[in-house]
Amino acid sequence: MAVARGFDVLRHAGAAPLRGRASPARERLRERALALAVDEGLVDAAYSYRIVALDGPAAPLLRAGGQTIEAPWLLPASGTLTALACAACTIGPALEQRVRTLFEQRQPALATALDALGNELLFEVSRRAQDRLHADAVRRGLSLAGELRAGDPGLALDAQPAVLQLAWADAVGVTLGAGLLMHPLKSTSFVIGAGIDLPATAWSRCDSCRLRAKCALHTRPAAAAADAPRPPMTRRTLAEPGDAPAPGHALRFAHLDRIVTVHAHESIYQSARRNGVRIVGACGGRGTCGSCMVKVVEGRVDRGGHALADDSGAETGSGRERRWLRACQAHARSDCTLEIAPRSLAPVARAEIDTGAGAHELLVLDATVTEHVLTLAAPTLADPVADVERIARALAAAGQAAPARVDLACARALPKVLRDQRWHVSLRLRGDELIDVAPVDAPLLGLAVDLGTTNAAGFLIDLRSGNRLASLGIENPQAGWGADLVSRINHAIGSAAALEELRAAAATAIDALAHDLALAVGARPEHIVEAVICGNTAMHHLLLGLPVRQLGRAPFVAAHCAPQEHKARELGLHLAGGAVVHLAGNVGGFVGGDHVAALLATREQWQAVRTALVMDIGTNTEISLIHDGRILSASCPSGPALEGGHIGCGMRAAEGAIERVSLHGGRLAVQTIGHKPAVGLCGSGVLDAVAVLLRAGIVDRRGRIDARHPDVSVSTGARAVQLAPGVAFSQADMRAVQLAKAAIRTGVLMLLAEAGLTESAIERFVIAGAFGAYIDVASAIEIGLLPDLPRERFVQVGNAAGLGVRQMLCARGARAQAAEIAARCRYVELSTRADFQKTFMHTIGFAPLAPEFQ
């Protein structure tokens, strides 16, 4: 399912005036209606859609998702119909209510103009839903054909309930009333056939309308042609340029002293990503987040027909007037010099947080790799025994079992090391396998990695003592393909090459951690003989190159859940030749080994009480409810909004990021990381900002920003709170936070309902995750992210997954405990519960929960 809301359609209406098609009086009425809609905030544009697989072969009676629709017109003349794409669109109830008020106030002309404007805006919302649905279908390898709305020829009006159910219209507040009328009235729905090799038809209900030639929505003036609605079913992608750029153009990134070469059809964002130049792109380059801003200092670019905006919302011009552009929508047409937005360049300040004893913790040591320092007798003509047999003989003499196997890479290096070290060496065995032979003074190191969706945290451990030598956090380079899991999964299923791109990116992150950590202690990556990695199920699958198509679609089935072990070289990692990587087991769905590691690290906390809840807040938030020894686990697709992703001014926790927001004398005040000038807003600042805006009355309980406050600006109908110069928190950002916090709170309530408990039963609420360490619990409670429990029940433990994975690296017993915890967890798929949608919609606002949900 995809849900979008809070986006600006009023700007589109303002860019398509009626001049040339109407009298001046009618034009003035429309301008008044537009101003009224902007000033009173009458438009809450939203849409939801789902692509639902058919339950059986295509037939006049189509069955999908438990619903039946009679739609013979959707049956294609060629190709295979495999799914139905259903969508619900609305602009909310406020505009229609205002129309009624105007009629009551005897202003019929203005009422009629406002009503017509509402129809135009609803048409625009529907067009955007079609565009995004089409792009989503293309990413899934599907083609679309035809479009029907209930009441059209070929689709009876009584199909409306089924269409809305499949579209999950409840998510955007669209319901059915008497006579099958939708509420709000300014709402619409449609169903499109999806499948393989369908003919790209472009008909719709508008084609048979006798007023089409005169319709204002189909006869836009030339000035608005760039934003004109295209035929709904033309087979195009959102990023398709008008004409292919010639390959070979050079992009120079001024502040980085880097020059990269453009490939044909690449956007600036794609060229930068391919060459390792970091540009923030929360949506992965789909053009929906506006975070990948670059300035064209020199050169020509083609914006692909898209209206691009700078941070202040002002549209960009051309030539010398060009300013900030979205890199994912811009294509080079000459050599260019570019400037990257400051929030992409800011140095990371908090990619990882210590947990437990800190940087010099000493872990319980029972490693799987054992070391034996031996002096072997040199071979002679009288004793020409093979090197491996000589090692076996020396081990037997020392009372140790001979290795049953020798790793191939170790065998290849063995003769040289033995002779260079004059037969005095360190033998490293893993069980009955000889995996490494090294000088006796060579370090014996292990690497623990928490491979998160946003960041990867690495820890270097001395396997002789259990001492943590160094730790480092870096951004997961997969972020170049999107800040959220769904974006990456959708990219991965596009082709084998796309899956390999993401697999290689994860391996690159781990290699980078190994290299930099080893260098920090005067060692080399080849001294790392064992690695343990944890991550959510998607990170686990992408690292291993496992298929993720089935993981990204209901019922969200993993390809493999049990713990796995592979040679590091099989994963493309450059550690010791025979090094083995242990991957923590998954629970199910998106609840992966990172959450198991967090449960392992916090077991003393949750075992001490009867009812506890462990929550690892992140891009994918995992929750476990432990009650009377039973563990119920679920994942919430909270997305990156709470960590600063999918926020127009969002950024990672770097210098210059706003981390605290407060209210002084009725005006907003901010505090940044490193006390640098504000360049963006990071996760902890997001929660603070929303809480303060609520407290100040700048935002109401529905999440709507009040335009009357002096810190609020309105540009082309879009409201935004100015937190600092150049940093604005918009209405769309507020909606993204609402969706994220509703997903998390709903997850908590659903697990409690599954166990027959209420929130007051939680005796200990453990908040894990690097992000969770910095949030203000009071702010999180104030906005409804966390339940209103006594503060002493909350425990913030930081990166518990990092501690758990270090324990698993150092102790075989910890791995057994982790496997036992994973086996005890019962995965709960939240979306299958009948009350999921009702609970989600109730928690999306900021009003206190009704008694039935407490």
N, C-alpha and C positions, 0 to 999 in steps of 0.2 A: 504494500500500500504506500502511496505517496500523498502527503498533505502539504499544501502551501497556503499561507495566509499572510495578511499584513502587507502584501506587495502593492505598489502604486499603479493604479489604472487611471487615476485622475490626470496624471501627466499626459497619458495617451489622448485623453479627451481634449485637453488643452492644445495638443499639437495637431488636431484635426478639426479646424473651425468649419463653420457652415458657410462662410463667405463664398459667393458665387453660386450658391444653391438655394438661397433663402433671402427673404426681405431683411433689411436692416433691423426692423422691429423684432423679427424672430431671432436674429443673431444676438441682439441685446438680451432677449429673454434667456437664451441658452447660456450666455455669459453670466447672467445673474444666477441661473440654476447651478452652474459650475462653481461660482464663488460661494453659494450657499452650501453646497456639498463639501467644499474644502473647509470653510469656516466652522461648520457644525460637525465635522467628522462623520458624515452620513454614510460613508462607504467603508465596509469591512470585507474586502475582496478575499475570497477563499475558494479553493477547490480540493477535492480528493479524488483519487482514482486507483483502480486495481486492475491488473491483467490476470484473469483467473482462467486456469486451464479447464477445458471441457472435461466433463466426467465420462464421456464416451464419444463415439464417432459423431461427426456433424450430421444433423438431421433438422427438419423443420422445427421440431421441438428441441431446443438447445438446452442442455443441462450443464451447469457449472456452479461450483461452490454451494451445492445443495439447493440451488434455485433453478426454475424452469422458465424459459423465455421462448415464446413462439415468434420466430423472426426468420421466415424463409428468405427474405431479401438479403440476409447476410450470407447465405450460402453462395460460395464463389463459383464462377464459371470454370475456373482452373485453380490449381494449387490446392493446399490442404488447410482447412480451418481447424485450428487447434485450441483457440482460447477466445474469450470475450474481454474486451477492454471497456470498462464501465467507469463513468466519471460523473461527479456532482459538482456544480458550480453555484456560487451565490455572491451577492454583494451585501448580505446582511439585511436586517429588518428596518434599520433606522431611516433609510431613504423613503421607503413606502409609507412609513408612519408620518414622515414629514409631508409627503404628498397629500395624505388625508387631512392633515392639519391645515394645509394651504387651501384646500377645497372648503373646509369648514370656515376658514377666515375670508372666504369669498375672493380668493386670488386664483381663479381657474387657469389663467394663462400661464402664470409661473408654475402652478402645480403640473400642468400638462408638459411644460418644458422640462421640469425636474423628472417627471416620469419617463419622458423620452430619453433623457440623459441616462437614467437608470438602465433602460433597455440597451443603450449603446455600451455602457460599462459592463453589463452582464455578457454581452457579445464578446467584449475584449477578454474577460476572464475565461470564457469558454474557449476562445482562440488560444490563449496561453496554455490552458489545460491540454488542448489538442497538440500543441507544439511539444510540450514536455512529455506527454504520453507517447507521441511518435518517436521522439529521441530515445526514450526508455525502451520502446519496442525494438528499435534498430540495434541498440546495445545488446538486447537479448537474442538477436538474430531473427526477429520476427518482422513480417510485413503486415500492413494494415489495409483494409479495403472496406469502404462504405461507412456510413454513419447514420444511425437512426435514433430518433427521440420518441418516447412514448406518445402515441397519438398520430404519428406519421403513418402513411401507407406502408404496410409491412410490419408494423409493430403497434399492437393494440395498446390503448391507454392503461388497461389493467396490468400491463407489464411493468408499470412504474415502481411498485414496491420491490420487485425483484431487482431492477436496475439499481435502485438506491441502496438496497442491501449489499449488492456486489460491490458498489462503489464506496461503501462505508461512509455514506453521507452523514451519519451521526457525527463523524469527526469534525465536520465543518458546520454542524448545527442545522442541517437540512432534514426536515421530517415531512411526513404526509398527513394531511388533514382530511376532512370530509370531501367527498367528490374527487379524491385522488389529487387534490391541489397541494402543491409543495409550499412549505413554510420555511423561511420567508418566501413571499410571493416572487420576489426578484431572484429566483433560483431556476436552474435548469439542469437537466441530466442528459446523457447520451450513451449509446453503446456502439462499439466498433468491433468488427470482426478482425481477429488476429490469427496469423498462421504462417505457413511456409509457402513462399512463391505465390502469394495472392496477387491478383491484378491490381495495379495502383489506381483505383477509381477515385474520382474527386467529387462525386455527387453528394448532396446533403439536402436537408429539408428546404434550404434556400433556393435550390435549383428549380423547384416546382412552384415557387411563389410568384404570382402574377405582378407583384409590386417590386420585384427585385431590381428592375432597371431604374426605379426611382428611389431605391432604399439608400438612406444616408450612410449606412454601414458598408455598402458595396460600391459607392461612388465617391470615394475620398478624393480631394483635390491633389494636384501634383505635388504640392508642398509636403504632403503626408505620405507620399508613395513609399518612402523608405521603411515606414512602419505599417504599411498596408497589410491586411490579412491575406495570407496566401491560401490556395486551395488546401483544405484540411488534410487530404491524404497524399499530397505530392511527396515523393520519396526523397527527403532531404534531411540533413542533420543540422543541428543548431549552429555548429561551428564551420559549416561549409563556406569557403570564401567565394567571392564573386568570380575570380579567375585565379588560376594556379600561379603562385609566385615562382619566378625562376630560382632554382636552387643555387646556392653559392653566395648569397648575400651574407655579409658579416654583421654581427651584432656586438657592439662594444658596450660593456657595462662599466660606466665611468668610475664608480666608487670602488669597484673590485679589480680594476685593471685586467679584465678578462675579455677575450674576444672569442665568440663562437660562430659557427657557420650554420646557416639555415638550410634545412632540407625542404623539398617541394611539399606544399600543402601544410607545412607546420605553422602553428601560431607562435608568437614570441614566447608564450609560456611553455609550449612543448619543446621549443629549441633550448630554452634555459634548463628545463627539467632534464632533457637528454644529456646535457653537458654538466650537470651537477651544480648549476647556479640556482641558489635558493630564492624563489619568489613565493610568498605565501599564497596558497590557493586552496581554501577549505573545501571547495566543491570539486576539486580535481580538474578544473579547466572546463567546466560545463557552462560557465557564464552566469551562474545563479547567485554567487556570494559577493562579488565585488571586492574581494580582498587582494587580488593580484595586480595592484596598480603599478604602472611604470610611466615615466615621463619620457617623451620623445624629444631629446635635445637636438638631434640632427637626423635628417633622413625622412623618407616617405613611408607611410604605413597605410594599409587598407583595413578598415574596421569591419569589413564583412557585412555591411548593412545594418549593424547593431548600433543603437544609441548608447554611447559609453559616457560615464560620468566620473568626475573627480570626487574626492572625499567630501566636498561641500555640496554635491548634488548638481553643480552647474555643468551643462553639457559641454563637451569638448568641441573645439573648432577644427580648423585645418591649417596646414602650412605653419607659419610662425606662431599662430594663435593656439596651436595644439598644446595641451597640458597633460593631465593624467589620463591614461587609458587603461582599460582592462587588458592585461597581457594575453589572456586566453582568447580574446576576440579580435586581436590585432595581428595582421600579417605583414611582414616586411616587404616593401616593394623597391628597396634600395639598401645600401649599407646604412646602418643606423647607429647612433649613440643614444644609449638609454640610461635613465636614472631609476633605480629601484626605490620603492617607498621605504621610509625609515623603519617601519615595523617589520619589514622583511630582513633588514640588515642588523637589527639590534642583537647584541651578543646575549646568548642564553644565560640566565641567572639561576634558574631553578628547573633543571631537567630531571633531577633526582634528589631524593631526601634521605638522609640517614635514618635508620631505625635501630632501636636497641642500644647496644653499647657504643655505637659510633664507629669512627674510622679505624679504631684500634681494637675492635671486639675480638675475642678469642672464642672460636666455635668448637663445639664437641667434635672430636676428630675420629672417624672410623671410615676412612676413604676407601673407595673401591680400587684405587691404584696403590700398590705397595712398592717400596723401593728396597733393593738389595745391593749393597756396595760390596763388590768382590774383586779379588785379584786372581786372574786366571793364569794357568801355566801356558807359556807360549808354545806353539806347535814346533815340532822338530821332525827330522826324517824318521826318527824312531816312534814318534807320536803324531802322525798327520791327521788327527781327528778333525772333523768339520767344526767350524766355529760354533754353530748352534749346539752340537753335541758336547762341545767343550764347556759351553755355558750350563748345559743340563748337568754335566758331571760336577761342575763347581757348586751348583745349587744343592745337589744331593750331598756333597761333602759338608755343606753348611747346614744340613738338616732341613732343607727346603725342597718342595716338590718341583720337579722339572716342568717347564711349560709344555702344554700339549700342542700349542699352536704358536706360530710366530707371524706377526703382522707383516704383510708383504713389503710395505714401505720401510719397516724396521729391518727386515732381512736385507734389503738393498743397501741400507746405510751401515749395517753391522760391521762388515770387514774393515772398512776405513776407520770407524770410531775405535774399534778394538786396538788396532795397530797404532793409530795416532796417540792413544792414551796409554800405550805400553801395557795393555791388558788389565789395567786398573780402572774399572768403570762402574757406573750406576745402572743397574738393570731395573726397568719399570715394568711391572706385571699387573695386568688387570684380570683377576681370576687366574685362569690357567693359560692366559695368552701373554706373550712377551710383546709389548707395544712400543718400547723405546729403549735405546741404549745411549747413554750420555756420559760426559765427563763427570766425575764425582762432585765437582763444585758447581755444576749446572743447577739452576733453580728447578724445583719441582712445583709446578703451578697448576691451579685450577681456575676456571672462569665460570662465574654464575651470571646469567643474563635474564633480566625481566624485559621481554620484548613486548612493549606496550604499543597500543595503536598510535599514540602521539609521540611518546619518547621511548628510548631503549636505555635501560640502566645496566651497567656492567660492573662486576666486582671481581677483583683479582685476589685469590686466596693462596697462601702458602700451605701446600698439602703435607708439609713436614710438621707444621705446628698448629695449623688451623687459624692462623692470624690473617686478618684482612689487611692486605698490603696497600690497596688503592681502590678507588671507585670513581666512576665517570658516568655522566648521563648525556646522551645526544638525542637529537630529533630523529625519529624514525624516517628514513628517506622515502618510505612509501607514501608519506604525506603529499608528495608531488602528484599522486594519483587520487587525492581526496583526503579530507580530514576524517571522514567517517568510514566505517567498514563497508557499508552498502556501495559507496562509490568505488571502492577498490575491488569488491567482488564483481560488480558489473563490468569493470574494466578487465578483470582476469578471465571472465567467461567469454570475452570477445574472440579470443584466439589463443593458441598454444604460445605464441610469441608474447602476448600480453601477460599470461600467467608467469612466463619465465622472467619478464621484466620485474614483476613484483617479488618473485622468489629471489632473484639476484639482488634486488634492493635490500631485502631483509638480511641476506648473507653479507652484503657490503657493510651494513650497520654493525653486525657482530664482528666482522673482521676489523673494522675501524676501532671498535672497543678493545679488541685483543691487542692490536698494535699499539695504541696509545697507552693503555694500562701497563703493558709490558715495558714500553719505553720509559714510563714514569719511574720504574723501579730498577732500571738498568738491565732488563731482560729482553728476550725476544719472543714473538708469538710461538716459535717452535718449542719453547719450554712449557707450554700449556698442554698437559697430557689428558685433561678431562674437562668437559664443559657440561653444564646443566642449564637448560633453557626452559622458561615458562612463558606462556602467552595465552591470550584468549583463543578460542577454537579457530577463528579466521586467521590469526597470525601464525598459529601452529600449522594450518593447512598450507598457507602461502609459502612459508619457509620450506616445507617439505615438497612443494610443488604438487600437492594433492588437489584434485578437482574441488571447486567450491560452488559449482552451479547448484547442487542439491542443498548446500548449506545456506545459500542466500534465498531460498524459496521454501514456503511452508511445505512440510512440517519441520524444516531446518535440521536436517539429518547430517551428522558428521560422518566423514569417511572412516575415521579411526579415533577411538577415545582412549584406549589403553596406553600406558607409558611406552615409549619407544626408545630404542638405542640404535644409533647409526655411526659409522665412521665419519669423522669431521670432513674428510675430503669428499665424501659422497654428497655432502650438502654444499660443497664449494667453499668450505672454510679452510683457512691456512694456519693450522695449529701444528702440533707435533704430528709426524707422519702417521702414527697409529692411534692418535687421539680419538676418543669416543665421545659422542654427544648424547646425553640423556635428555629426553623431552618429557616433561611432566604430563601426566594423563589429563584428559578432559572429562567433564561431567556430562555435558549434553547441550545441544543448541549452541549458544555463544558463551556458555559458562565453561571456561577453559582451565588450563593448568595454572594460570596466574592466580585465579581465585582459590584453587586448591592450595597453592603455596601460601596465600594469605591466611586461609583457615589453619594451615599447619603452624604458621608463625604466631597466630593469636589464640591457639587452643587453650592456653591457660586462662585467657580472658573469658571465653564463652563456655568453658567447662565448669567455671566456678559458680554459675547461676543456672536456674531452671530454664529460663527463656532469654535468649540473646539473639541479636541480629548483627551480622557482619556485612558491611556494605563497602565495596571497592568502587569509588566514584571515578568515572573517567568517560571517555568517548563511548565506550560500551560499559555500562554500570552493571556489576554483578552483585547479587544479594543472596545471602543465605540466612534462613531463619532456623535456629536450633532450639528445639523444645523437647524436653524429656529424652534427650539423646537422639531424636529424629532430626534430620537435616533436610530442609526444603530449599532448593536453589532455583534462581531465575535470573535472566538477563534482561536489561532494559535498554532499548535503543535510544539512549539519551542524546546521542550525537555530541559534537564537539562544542556546543554553544556555551556550556558551563566552564569550558577551558579556554574560551576566547575564540573558538572556531565558528564559522557560519555567522559571525558578528561583523558588521561592516567595518567597525574600528577594532576588531579583535586581533590579538596577537599572543604569542607565547610569553611565558614569564621571563621577560628579558628587561634589560635596562631601559627605562623610559616607559615601561608598562604601568598603567594605573592599577594599583593593587588595593587601595582603600578609597572609599568615597564617604564623605560626611557632610553634614549640614551645619552651616554657621551663619547666623543672622538671616535665615531664610534662603541663603544662596549655597550652591554646591561648592565643596572644596575637595581636592583630590590629593592623594599621596602616591608617588611613583617609586618603583624599584630603583635603587641607586640614587634616588633624589634627582633624577635627570628630567629634562623637559618632557612632558607627556607626548607620546607618539601613538598610543593605542591603549587597549583595555584587555587585561589578562583575566583568567578565571576567577580568582578571589575578588577582583574588582567588579566583575559582572554581578556577583551575588550582592556585594555591598551597594552597588549602584541601584539595583532593583529595590532592595530593602529601603534605601534612603528615599528614592523616588516615591515609594508607597507611603512612607512615613510623612513626607512633605506634602502629600496630596497632589503631586505632579502627575502621578499615575493612579487611575482608579482601580477598583477591585476587579474590573474586567480586563485590565491591562492597557487601557487606552490613555495615551499621553494628553495632558491638558495643555492646549496651545496658548493659554493665557499667562502662563508663568514666564518670567523674564529670561529664564535659562532655556526656554523652548523656542526653536525656530521652525518655520513652516516654509518649505520650498516646493513648488509645483504640487501641492497637496500632501506632501510627506512631512510628518512631524518628527522632530528629533530633539533630544536634550543635549545641549552643548556642555560636555563635561570639562573640556579644556580647549584651547585654540586648536582647531583641526581634528578634534576627537569628539564625534557626535554619536549618541546612542539613539537609534531610530526606532520607529514603531515596529518595523520588521524585526529588528534585533530583540525587542521586547517579546514579540510573538515566538521567536526561536527559543528564548529562555523559558517561556511558558510551556512550550511543548516538551522541552527537556525536563523541567522540574515535574511536570505532570506525569511523564513516563516513569520517573524514579519513584514518586510518591505512590503512583498506582501499583508499581511493583511491590512496594512494602505492604500496601493494603491487600493486594491479592494473595500474597503469601500468608498473611495473618488470617485472611478468610479461609484459605485452604486448611489451616491448622485449627480453625475455630476459635481464634483469639482476637483481641483488640489491641490497639497500640499501647494502651496503658499496661499491658502484660509484659512489655519489653523491659527487662531488668538491666540489661547492658546493651548499649548501642555502639558497636565498634565501627569507626569510620577509618577505612584504609585508603591507601593511594597517596601518591605525592601531592596531587591536587587537594585531597581531603585534609592534608596536614595544615594547609594554609587558609582554609575557609573559616569564616566566622560563624560558629554554630548558631549564635543568636540571629544573624542575618538569614541563615538557611531556614531557621524555624519561622522567622517573620514572613518570608515569602512562600512558605508552605512546602519547601523542599524536604524538610525533616519534620517529624511529629513533635508536638509541643510536650516534651517530657522534661522532668527535672534535669538541670544541666549536669549533675553529678553522674547521671547514667550514661552520658556520652564519653567515649574514649577515642581520641585521635591518635592513631598509631603510625601514621606516615606510610612509607612504602613497605607494607607488610609482605607483599609478594617478593620483594627483593630479599628480605630476611629469610623467608621460607625457601627460596631457591638456593640461598647460600647454605642453609642447613642441609638441604638435599645434596649439595655438592660434597659437603664434608662428611656426611654420615649416611651409611647404607640404611641404618634404622629409620632415618628421617624419610627416605624414599619409600620404605615400606609403610610408614605412617601416612604419607601423602596418598599412596595408592588405596589404603584402607579408608581414608576420609572421602576420597572420590567415589569409592564404591558405596559409601553410606548415603551420599547425596542423592536425593530424588529430584530430577529436573522437572520443573513445572513450566509448561508453555502458557504464558499469561493470556495470549490472544485467543485461546480456545475457551476461556471462561465466559459464560453468558453475560456476566456483569462487568466485563472489561471496559467496553465502550462507555457505559454509563459512569463508571468510576473515573475513567480518563477525562471525560468531559467535565465532571464535577470538580476535578483537581486542576483544571487548566487555568482557572481564574485565581484570584488572591483572597477570596472570601474564606472565612473559617469553614471547616468541614461540617456538613450536616451530621446530626447525631447518628444516623444510620451508617455513616462511614467511619465513625470514631471507635 
